[in-house]
Amino acid sequence: MNPYKEVIKDNISYRTFSTDISEHELVWHRDREDRIVKAIHDTDWQIQLDNQLPQKLIKEIFIPKGVYHRVLKGTSDVTLMIEFL
């Protein structure tokens, strides 16, 4: 079961993460395709790529396929826009 609710339109996924989620569900993972991730509203959630410090989700972040990454929980719900390349 995914730790988010998802709506897909065209080649873009909108994933909503709730603050009710346990941080243990936000695991390191990697994907099979490149993607661009961006929060669609102001948030204090962060994203962390392998061997990097966490980054605020205030701009578009490119995640290459096969790179481990994870989302770090903030203080309010967040919706991320994920464009698959």
Secondary structure by P-SEA (a helix, b strand, c coil): cccbbbbbcccbbbbbbbccccccccccccccccbbbbbccccccccccccccccccccbbbbcccbbbbbbbccbbbbbbbbcc
